[in-house]
Amino acid sequence: MFFRGHPTVPDRGGAGQGSARPRPARTALMLGAGVAALVGTILLSLLMGSNPTSVSDVWTALTGDSDSFVTTVVESRYPRTVLGVVAGAALALAGTLMQGVTRNPLADPGLLGVNAGAAAAVVTATALLGPTSVTGTVWWSLPGALAAGLAAYTVGSRGGDGGMVRLVLAGAVVSAVLTAYVQAVALSMPETFDSYRYWVVGSLAGRDFDVIWAVLPVIGTGVLLALLVCGGLNALALGEEAAIATGANTVWTRSAGLVAGTLLAAGATAAAGPIAFVGLAVPHVVRALVGVDFRVQVPFALLAGPTLLLLADVVGRTIVRPTELMVGVVTAFVGAPVLLYAVRRMRSTP
């Protein structure tokens, strides 16, 4: 269940492992390919939808030379595309951190009850104030997600170093309690349930730039912390005793990694709803491509997450035209096979 491998030596099999850290030339080449894939996906997001447009339409809309209808269609895709980049990067990086800190390849961004906390806050706000706007939902779900993560961390860390198992169990308890509360409120209040069921699937549609600006400081802080703990996560991959022997501050690394993952997951969930499997699937793909060095995984996760989420959004927009599937539905279909693959690798490990 836990990672076994050295961050800078070839992997010897097992769940969550990858190959040795790529050579600098290969890493640079793959980084360029990742940037190109993301740019291409962003262009697809601007082109595809219930009203298809061409590259020339997008260009003329950007330069202000197109007619009002084409301009409106293209401009309506700007916020959801930017949100796809921001939320995809946050979820992928949160998953990478959670799996690295816990050394558990099945950890995901909702590990500390973040999703349940956001849902509880949304349901509470809707029950008390009635259905709110998307921006209003963000201002409720963001503190709810952060409060749930803080509660899980406080309970799991109480009374000394109880290890990661204790923290994961605390997150499970917080999630179970909040989920029961959400179900009780939503099922007893039909109007609340109608509003909640739309949010809980996860979607990039209907958001504007106010939503992005609201969560950007939280996500930016999480990214900064993630960059600071990369080296420490490499040490943790060696095991607790080996990490301490190398001089690594394991308490700081775990705490900062968990805080960063919680901030990233909270920001993405508040903006787009609880989108499943991106944070679980992307770290496995990244490890398979670039190895187990977190200093390489982090930038690749920031590229692969938005690419996957935007591709899922494009598929959802085009597969059932003129309507669309919410992106949370599409990512579930994409992520489920990755989860099954990870479980099979774990079972096949001696």
C-alpha positions as CSV (number, residue, x, y, z in Angstrom):
1,M,0.0,0.0,0.0
2,F,2.9,2.3,0.6
3,F,5.6,3.5,-1.8
4,R,8.8,1.6,-1.7
5,G,11.5,3.2,-3.6
6,H,14.3,5.7,-3.6
7,P,13.6,9.1,-5.2
8,T,16.8,9.0,-7.3
9,V,17.3,5.3,-8.0
10,P,15.6,2.9,-10.4
11,D,12.3,1.6,-9.1
12,R,12.0,-2.1,-8.2
13,G,8.3,-2.5,-8.7
14,G,5.4,-1.9,-6.5
15,A,2.4,0.4,-6.4
16,G,3.0,4.1,-6.9
17,Q,6.5,3.6,-8.2
18,G,8.0,4.8,-11.4
19,S,11.3,4.7,-13.3
20,A,14.4,6.5,-12.2
21,R,14.5,10.3,-12.6
22,P,14.9,11.1,-16.3
23,R,18.1,12.6,-17.6
24,P,18.0,16.4,-17.9
25,A,17.7,16.3,-21.7
26,R,14.8,13.8,-21.6
27,T,13.2,15.8,-18.9
28,A,13.4,19.0,-20.9
29,L,12.0,17.3,-23.9
30,M,9.1,15.8,-22.0
31,L,8.5,19.2,-20.3
32,G,8.2,20.8,-23.8
33,A,5.8,18.1,-24.9
34,G,3.7,18.7,-21.8
35,V,3.6,22.5,-22.4
36,A,2.6,21.8,-26.1
37,A,-0.1,19.4,-25.0
38,L,-1.5,22.0,-22.6
39,V,-1.5,24.8,-25.1
40,G,-3.2,22.5,-27.7
41,T,-5.8,21.6,-25.1
42,I,-6.5,25.2,-24.3
43,L,-7.0,25.9,-28.0
44,L,-9.4,23.0,-28.2
45,S,-11.3,24.3,-25.2
46,L,-11.8,27.7,-27.0
47,L,-12.8,26.0,-30.3
48,M,-15.1,23.2,-29.2
49,G,-18.6,23.4,-27.8
50,S,-22.3,23.3,-28.6
51,N,-21.5,25.9,-31.2
52,P,-18.3,24.9,-32.9
53,T,-16.0,27.6,-34.0
54,S,-12.8,27.7,-36.2
55,V,-9.3,29.0,-35.4
56,S,-10.1,32.0,-37.5
57,D,-13.2,32.7,-35.4
58,V,-11.2,32.5,-32.2
59,W,-8.5,34.8,-33.7
60,T,-11.0,37.4,-34.9
61,A,-12.8,37.3,-31.5
62,L,-9.5,37.9,-29.8
63,T,-8.7,40.9,-32.1
64,G,-12.2,42.3,-31.9
65,D,-13.0,41.9,-35.7
66,S,-15.7,39.2,-35.5
67,D,-19.4,39.7,-35.4
68,S,-21.1,39.9,-32.0
69,F,-22.5,36.3,-31.9
70,V,-19.1,34.7,-32.6
71,T,-17.5,37.0,-30.1
72,T,-20.1,36.1,-27.4
73,V,-19.6,32.4,-28.0
74,V,-15.8,32.5,-27.8
75,E,-15.7,34.9,-24.9
76,S,-18.1,32.6,-22.9
77,R,-15.4,29.9,-23.1
78,Y,-12.7,32.1,-21.5
79,P,-13.7,31.7,-17.9
80,R,-14.3,27.9,-18.0
81,T,-10.9,27.4,-19.8
82,V,-9.0,29.4,-17.3
83,L,-10.8,27.7,-14.5
84,G,-10.0,24.3,-16.0
85,V,-6.3,25.2,-16.0
86,V,-6.4,26.5,-12.4
87,A,-8.6,23.7,-11.0
88,G,-6.8,20.9,-12.9
89,A,-3.4,22.1,-11.7
90,A,-4.6,22.4,-8.1
91,L,-6.3,18.9,-8.0
92,A,-3.3,17.2,-9.7
93,L,-0.8,18.8,-7.4
94,A,-2.9,18.1,-4.3
95,G,-3.1,14.4,-5.2
96,T,0.6,14.3,-5.8
97,L,1.3,15.8,-2.4
98,M,-1.2,13.6,-0.5
99,Q,0.2,10.5,-2.1
100,G,3.7,11.6,-1.3
101,V,3.1,12.6,2.3
102,T,1.1,9.5,3.1
103,R,3.2,7.2,0.8
104,N,-0.2,5.8,-0.2
105,P,-0.9,5.5,-4.0
106,L,-4.6,5.6,-3.4
107,A,-4.7,8.9,-1.5
108,D,-6.6,11.7,-3.2
109,P,-7.2,15.4,-2.6
110,G,-10.3,14.7,-0.4
111,L,-8.2,12.7,2.1
112,L,-8.8,15.1,5.0
113,G,-12.5,15.6,4.4
114,V,-12.0,18.7,2.2
115,N,-14.8,17.7,-0.2
116,A,-17.2,16.8,2.6
117,G,-16.5,20.1,4.3
118,A,-17.2,22.1,1.2
119,A,-20.4,20.2,0.6
120,A,-21.5,20.7,4.2
121,A,-21.0,24.4,3.9
122,V,-22.9,24.7,0.6
123,V,-25.8,22.7,2.0
124,T,-25.9,24.8,5.2
125,A,-25.8,28.1,3.2
126,T,-28.5,26.9,0.9
127,A,-30.7,25.8,3.7
128,L,-30.4,29.0,5.6
129,L,-30.3,31.6,2.8
130,G,-31.8,29.8,-0.2
131,P,-30.0,29.0,-3.5
132,T,-27.0,31.3,-4.0
133,S,-25.0,32.4,-7.0
134,V,-21.9,30.5,-8.1
135,T,-19.7,33.2,-6.6
136,G,-21.7,33.0,-3.4
137,T,-21.2,29.2,-3.3
138,V,-17.4,29.8,-3.5
139,W,-17.4,32.0,-0.4
140,W,-19.3,29.4,1.6
141,S,-17.6,26.2,0.3
142,L,-14.0,27.5,0.6
143,P,-14.0,28.1,4.4
144,G,-16.0,24.9,4.9
145,A,-13.3,22.9,3.0
146,L,-10.5,24.5,5.0
147,A,-12.3,24.0,8.3
148,A,-12.8,20.3,7.6
149,G,-9.2,19.8,6.7
150,L,-8.0,21.7,9.8
151,A,-10.3,19.6,12.0
152,A,-9.0,16.4,10.5
153,Y,-5.4,17.5,10.9
154,T,-6.0,18.6,14.5
155,V,-7.7,15.4,15.6
156,G,-5.2,13.2,13.7
157,S,-2.2,15.0,15.2
158,R,-3.5,15.2,18.8
159,G,-1.5,13.6,21.5
160,G,1.8,13.4,19.7
161,D,2.9,11.7,16.6
162,G,0.3,9.1,15.8
163,G,1.5,8.5,12.3
164,M,-0.2,8.8,9.0
165,V,-2.7,6.1,9.7
166,R,-4.1,8.1,12.5
167,L,-4.4,11.1,10.3
168,V,-6.1,9.2,7.5
169,L,-8.6,7.7,10.0
170,A,-9.3,11.2,11.3
171,G,-10.0,12.4,7.8
172,A,-12.3,9.4,7.2
173,V,-14.2,10.2,10.4
174,V,-14.7,13.9,9.5
175,S,-15.8,12.9,6.0
176,A,-18.3,10.4,7.4
177,V,-19.8,12.8,9.9
178,L,-20.1,15.7,7.4
179,T,-21.5,13.4,4.7
180,A,-24.2,12.2,7.0
181,Y,-25.1,15.8,7.8
182,V,-25.2,16.7,4.2
183,Q,-27.5,13.8,3.4
184,A,-29.8,14.6,6.3
185,V,-30.2,18.2,5.3
186,A,-30.4,17.7,1.6
187,L,-33.0,14.9,1.7
188,S,-35.2,16.7,4.2
189,M,-35.2,20.0,2.2
190,P,-36.1,19.4,-1.5
191,E,-35.0,22.9,-2.6
192,T,-31.7,22.5,-0.9
193,F,-31.2,19.1,-2.6
194,D,-32.0,20.6,-6.1
195,S,-29.3,23.2,-5.7
196,Y,-26.8,20.8,-4.1
197,R,-27.1,18.0,-6.7
198,Y,-26.0,20.4,-9.4
199,W,-22.9,21.6,-7.5
200,V,-21.9,18.1,-6.2
201,V,-21.2,16.7,-9.7
202,G,-18.5,19.2,-10.5
203,S,-18.6,21.5,-13.5
204,L,-16.6,24.3,-15.2
205,A,-19.7,25.8,-16.8
206,G,-21.4,28.9,-15.5
207,R,-18.4,30.2,-13.7
208,D,-17.0,33.7,-14.3
209,F,-13.7,35.3,-13.5
210,D,-14.9,36.4,-10.1
211,V,-14.9,32.8,-9.0
212,I,-11.3,32.3,-10.2
213,W,-10.1,35.5,-8.5
214,A,-11.7,34.3,-5.3
215,V,-9.8,31.1,-5.0
216,L,-6.5,32.1,-6.7
217,P,-4.8,33.3,-3.5
218,V,-5.6,30.0,-1.7
219,I,-4.4,27.9,-4.7
220,G,-1.3,30.1,-5.2
221,T,-0.3,29.6,-1.5
222,G,-0.7,25.9,-1.9
223,V,1.5,25.8,-5.0
224,L,4.2,27.8,-3.2
225,L,4.2,25.4,-0.3
226,A,4.3,22.5,-2.7
227,L,7.4,23.8,-4.3
228,L,9.1,24.3,-0.9
229,V,8.5,20.6,0.2
230,C,9.6,18.8,-2.9
231,G,13.0,17.9,-1.5
232,G,11.5,16.8,1.8
233,L,9.0,14.5,0.1
234,N,12.0,12.8,-1.7
235,A,13.4,12.1,1.8
236,L,10.1,10.8,3.1
237,A,10.0,8.3,0.2
238,L,13.1,6.6,1.9
239,G,11.1,5.9,5.0
240,E,10.8,7.7,8.4
241,E,14.1,6.6,9.9
242,A,16.2,7.1,6.7
243,A,14.6,10.5,6.2
244,I,15.6,11.6,9.7
245,A,19.1,10.2,9.2
246,T,19.5,12.4,6.1
247,G,18.7,15.5,8.3
248,A,15.2,16.0,6.8
249,N,12.6,17.7,9.0
250,T,9.9,15.2,8.6
251,V,7.4,17.0,10.8
252,W,7.7,20.2,8.7
253,T,7.5,18.3,5.4
254,R,4.4,16.4,6.4
255,S,2.7,19.4,7.9
256,A,3.5,21.7,5.0
257,G,2.6,19.0,2.4
258,L,-0.8,18.4,4.1
259,V,-1.5,22.1,4.4
260,A,-0.6,22.7,0.8
261,G,-2.7,19.8,-0.4
262,T,-5.7,21.0,1.6
263,L,-5.4,24.5,0.3
264,L,-5.2,23.3,-3.3
265,A,-8.1,20.9,-2.9
266,A,-10.2,23.4,-1.1
267,G,-9.7,26.1,-3.8
268,A,-10.5,23.7,-6.6
269,T,-13.5,22.2,-4.9
270,A,-14.9,25.7,-4.0
271,A,-14.6,26.9,-7.6
272,A,-15.7,23.8,-9.6
273,G,-17.3,21.4,-7.1
274,P,-15.9,18.1,-6.1
275,I,-14.4,16.8,-9.3
276,A,-13.3,13.1,-8.8
277,F,-10.3,11.2,-10.0
278,V,-8.1,14.0,-11.4
279,G,-6.1,14.1,-8.2
280,L,-6.0,10.4,-8.0
281,A,-5.2,9.5,-11.7
282,V,-2.7,12.3,-12.7
283,P,0.0,11.4,-10.1
284,H,0.1,7.8,-11.4
285,V,0.5,9.0,-15.0
286,V,3.2,11.5,-14.0
287,R,5.1,8.9,-12.0
288,A,5.0,6.5,-15.0
289,L,6.4,9.2,-17.3
290,V,9.0,11.0,-15.2
291,G,9.8,8.7,-12.2
292,V,9.6,9.2,-8.4
293,D,11.5,12.5,-7.9
294,F,9.0,15.0,-6.6
295,R,11.1,17.9,-7.9
296,V,10.2,16.6,-11.4
297,Q,6.7,15.4,-10.5
298,V,5.4,18.8,-9.3
299,P,5.9,20.7,-12.6
300,F,4.6,17.9,-14.6
301,A,1.5,17.6,-12.4
302,L,0.9,21.3,-13.0
303,L,0.8,20.6,-16.7
304,A,-0.9,17.2,-16.8
305,G,-3.8,18.1,-14.5
306,P,-5.1,21.0,-16.6
307,T,-4.6,19.0,-19.8
308,L,-6.7,16.1,-18.4
309,L,-9.5,18.3,-17.0
310,L,-9.8,20.5,-20.1
311,L,-9.9,17.4,-22.4
312,A,-12.6,15.9,-20.2
313,D,-14.5,19.2,-20.4
314,V,-14.2,19.3,-24.2
315,V,-15.5,15.7,-24.4
316,G,-18.4,16.6,-22.1
317,R,-19.3,19.6,-24.3
318,T,-19.3,17.7,-27.6
319,I,-20.4,14.1,-27.0
320,V,-24.1,14.9,-26.4
321,R,-24.6,18.1,-28.4
322,P,-26.4,20.4,-28.1
323,T,-26.5,19.7,-24.4
324,E,-23.4,18.7,-22.4
325,L,-22.2,16.4,-19.7
326,M,-20.7,17.9,-16.6
327,V,-16.9,17.5,-16.4
328,G,-17.2,15.5,-13.1
329,V,-19.1,12.8,-14.9
330,V,-16.4,12.5,-17.7
331,T,-13.5,12.5,-15.3
332,A,-15.1,9.6,-13.3
333,F,-15.2,7.5,-16.5
334,V,-11.5,8.4,-17.2
335,G,-10.3,8.0,-13.7
336,A,-11.9,4.7,-12.8
337,P,-9.7,2.6,-15.1
338,V,-6.6,4.3,-13.7
339,L,-7.7,3.4,-10.2
340,L,-8.3,-0.3,-11.2
341,Y,-4.9,-0.3,-12.9
342,A,-3.2,1.0,-9.7
343,V,-5.0,-1.6,-7.6
344,R,-3.9,-4.4,-9.9
345,R,-0.3,-3.2,-9.7
346,M,-0.5,-3.2,-5.9
347,R,-1.8,-6.7,-5.8
348,S,0.8,-8.0,-8.2
349,T,3.6,-6.6,-6.0
350,P,5.5,-9.4,-4.1
